[in-house]
Amino acid sequence: MLVTGLASLFAGDFSGMIPEPTGTTAIVTNAGYAKLFAELGAGSLAVGIALVVLIPFLRKLITDKAETPVVEAATVVPVA
């Protein structure tokens, strides 16, 4: 719940930062929305490239470095 709560707070903050184009017709507001979506697309590409660059580092963090030998269980033989 903490993650979704923080995401909701950030979404509210970021949506408040987006300016609303002034105008009443689509022709007037198209330029503003085109610029906004171009910036969002560029940001998405930048984050995607950063994640691709971080893949080797993240794989090293995820894999288990301590390779322990597998110990087989001993067979118990009942004594009469």
Long-range contacts (C-beta under 8 A, 24 or more apart in sequence): none
